Amino acid sequence: MVPPATRASRPGWRDPRLWIGIAIVAVSVVVGARVLASADDTVQVWVLADDAAQGQQLSEADLEVRRVRFADDADLDRYFTADDVLPDDLTLDRPVGAGELLPRSAVADGGGDDGVVVSVGVSPLTVPDSLVEGSQVDVYVLPGAGGGRPQADGPALTGVRVVSVAALDDSLATGSEAKVDLAVAPGDVEGFYAVLGASDTPTVRLSVVGP
């Protein structure tokens, strides 16, 4: 006698296999979303659309937004992100090339002061390795071989911002001084030049005190 054929029936909503399958799918979706979110750790920052000169005033029309990944959060603090409110008077203290990130150190208002740009010559052999654009430095003035009145105890300027640093390799090759531009508070400029003028051949030394 041939046994009657049985039909496979679909699992009902009470079937535990159905709920196990739904749980697996839900967990997979959640885990996948978290993996994708953690993989995108880039930040939107402002970059220059075209070359911009020192003293040029910028607007958002001169900028573009680009996604960048920073290895260190401290590096991100040096630039303007797309979420930052840009200064109303967005004027550059130094030239910035097309495609470069917009650094806070290159913007007058971004540095927290309206310093006067003062250029000094320093021996490339004495420039600290950590000296970069945006560094905070103390400036010491020493009398040269011709003598002269030494500066008062301590630095002639403290905590001034480095606006730009000339190519040190070129200065080393030619034996000339390297040019460093500093953003000096307006009230300190006259006194600083007075210290420089007290010696026929003053020597300038820079000491990095902050990023």
C-alpha positions in Angstrom: 0.0 0.0 0.0 1.4 3.3 -1.0 1.5 5.9 1.8 -0.3 9.2 1.1 2.0 12.0 -0.1 2.6 14.9 2.4 2.9 18.5 1.3 5.5 20.8 2.8 3.8 23.5 4.7 5.1 27.1 5.2 6.3 27.9 8.7 3.7 29.8 10.7 4.4 33.0 12.6 4.7 30.8 15.8 7.5 28.8 14.2 10.8 29.6 16.2 12.8 29.2 13.0 11.0 32.2 11.5 11.9 34.5 14.4 15.5 33.2 14.5 15.8 34.2 10.8 14.4 37.6 11.4 16.8 38.2 14.3 19.8 37.2 12.2 18.8 39.6 9.4 18.3 42.5 11.9 21.6 41.9 13.5 23.4 41.8 10.2 21.8 45.1 9.1 22.8 46.9 12.4 26.4 45.5 12.3 26.8 46.5 8.7 25.6 50.0 9.3 28.0 50.5 12.2 30.9 49.1 10.1 30.2 51.6 7.3 29.8 54.5 9.7 33.1 53.8 11.4 34.9 53.4 8.1 34.1 57.0 7.0 36.1 59.0 9.5 36.8 61.8 7.1 36.1 65.5 7.9 34.8 68.2 5.5 37.3 71.1 5.4 37.7 74.3 3.4 40.3 74.4 0.6 41.3 77.2 -1.8 39.8 77.0 -5.2 42.5 79.1 -6.8 45.9 80.6 -5.7 45.4 83.5 -3.3 47.9 86.2 -2.4 49.0 87.7 0.9 46.5 90.4 1.9 43.7 89.0 -0.3 40.2 89.0 1.2 38.3 85.7 0.7 34.7 84.7 0.6 33.0 81.3 0.4 33.0 81.7 -3.4 36.8 81.4 -3.3 36.7 78.1 -1.3 35.6 74.6 -1.9 34.7 71.8 0.5 36.8 68.6 0.5 36.7 65.5 2.6 40.1 64.8 4.4 41.1 62.1 6.9 43.4 63.3 9.7 45.6 60.9 11.6 45.7 63.2 14.6 42.9 65.4 15.9 45.5 68.1 16.7 46.2 68.5 13.0 42.5 69.1 12.4 42.5 72.0 14.8 44.9 73.9 12.5 42.4 74.2 9.7 38.9 75.5 9.1 36.2 72.8 8.8 33.1 73.2 6.8 31.1 73.5 10.0 33.2 76.4 11.3 31.8 80.0 11.0 34.3 81.8 8.8 35.5 85.3 9.9 33.7 88.2 8.3 37.1 89.7 7.3 38.7 86.6 5.9 42.1 88.2 4.9 45.2 86.1 4.3 48.5 86.9 6.1 50.4 84.9 3.5 49.9 83.3 0.1 47.9 80.0 -0.1 48.0 77.8 -3.1 45.0 76.3 -5.0 43.9 73.0 -3.4 45.6 73.8 -0.1 43.6 73.5 3.1 42.7 76.8 4.6 44.9 77.1 7.7 43.9 79.2 10.7 47.5 80.5 10.9 47.2 82.1 7.5 44.1 84.1 8.4 44.4 87.3 10.4 41.3 86.8 12.4 41.9 83.0 12.7 45.2 83.7 14.6 43.4 85.6 17.3 45.2 88.9 16.6 45.7 91.6 14.0 49.5 91.4 14.1 51.8 93.5 11.9 54.0 91.2 9.7 57.6 91.7 10.5 60.4 89.9 8.7 63.6 88.8 10.5 66.7 87.0 9.2 67.9 84.0 11.1 70.7 81.6 10.6 69.3 78.4 9.1 71.6 76.4 11.4 69.8 77.8 14.5 66.2 77.3 13.2 64.5 74.7 15.4 63.3 71.6 13.5 59.8 72.1 14.9 59.5 75.6 13.4 56.6 75.7 10.9 54.0 78.2 9.7 51.7 78.8 12.6 54.2 78.1 15.4 54.3 80.4 18.4 57.9 81.6 19.1 59.9 83.8 21.5 62.3 86.1 19.8 65.7 86.8 21.2 68.0 89.5 19.9 71.8 89.2 20.6 74.4 91.9 19.9 76.7 91.1 17.0 80.4 91.2 16.8 80.3 95.0 16.6 78.9 95.1 20.1 76.0 97.3 21.1 73.5 97.4 23.8 72.2 94.0 24.6 68.5 93.5 24.9 66.8 93.3 28.3 66.8 90.0 30.2 64.5 87.6 28.4 63.1 87.6 24.8 62.4 90.8 22.8 59.1 89.3 21.8 57.1 86.5 23.4 54.5 84.2 21.9 54.4 85.7 18.4 53.0 83.7 15.5 55.1 82.6 12.5 53.4 83.7 9.3 55.8 82.0 6.9 59.2 80.4 6.7 61.5 80.7 3.7 63.1 77.6 2.2 65.8 76.6 4.7 67.6 74.3 2.2 68.3 77.2 -0.1 69.6 79.4 2.7 71.9 76.5 3.8 73.2 76.1 0.3 74.0 79.8 -0.2 75.1 80.5 3.4 72.6 83.3 3.7 70.1 84.0 6.4 66.6 82.5 6.2 63.7 84.9 6.1 61.0 84.3 8.7 57.8 86.5 8.8 56.3 87.1 12.2 52.9 88.5 13.2 53.8 91.1 15.9 51.3 93.0 17.9 51.2 96.7 16.7 52.2 98.0 20.1 55.4 95.9 20.2 56.7 96.7 16.7 58.5 100.0 17.6 60.2 98.5 20.6 61.3 95.5 18.7 62.9 97.6 16.0 64.6 99.7 18.7 66.2 96.5 20.1 67.4 95.5 16.6 68.8 99.0 16.0 70.8 99.0 19.2 73.5 96.8 17.5 75.2 97.1 14.2 74.9 93.4 13.4 72.2 91.9 15.7 71.7 88.2 15.8 68.1 86.9 16.0 67.3 83.6 17.6 63.9 81.9 17.7 62.6 79.5 20.3 59.4 77.5 19.6 57.0 77.7 22.5 53.8 76.3 21.0 52.2 74.8 17.9 
